[in-house]
């Protein structure tokens, strides 16, 4: 079987300490471009924690345009005299796999089709994470203009079912629509409500 084209490397959480927790990775050198972002077809990560914590490894694959964790495993390597068993809280690493590791290899493309480097670019990192979240959940993170639009839709439909109108406009369920309206009120785009009375 032909090995998938990839590159490999090691990332140290503390570059000055070779005994610090670190991870080894293999990442595809084949990519798919979606909405102007270059995304690797797959990524494998093996994290080497301190001896007391379980080590873990994961593989992410690009499935229907979204990064999905297709395998995840934990191992207590040094026995229970030193280490501990795997806990439910260890599974929070799934967020790290996508939003720290996979996002590091995802890049926006410039007008020449070259990946934009974002070392130290907090806004660029956030933009990529928001993009990955949207690809995974199907929901776009709303910004101030979105809430302003939602408040306007609510006001225009105050004599009917305003929350339903907001839900329909944003393509979400009534519960999520209610959350959008509540956030509009929190941002003072709509007045506070009183029980049993709609206010816009």
Secondary structure, DSSP 8 states (H G I E B T S, - for coil): -----EEEEEEESSTT-TTS-EEEEEEES-EEEETTEEEESEEEEEEE--TTS-EEEEEEEEETTEEEEEEEEEE-TT-TTT-----GGGGGHHHHIIIIIIHHT-EEB-TTS-B---TT-HHHHHHHHHHHHHHHHS-----HHHHHHHHHHHHHTTTS-HHHHHHHHHT--HHHHHHHHHHHHHTTSS---BTTB---
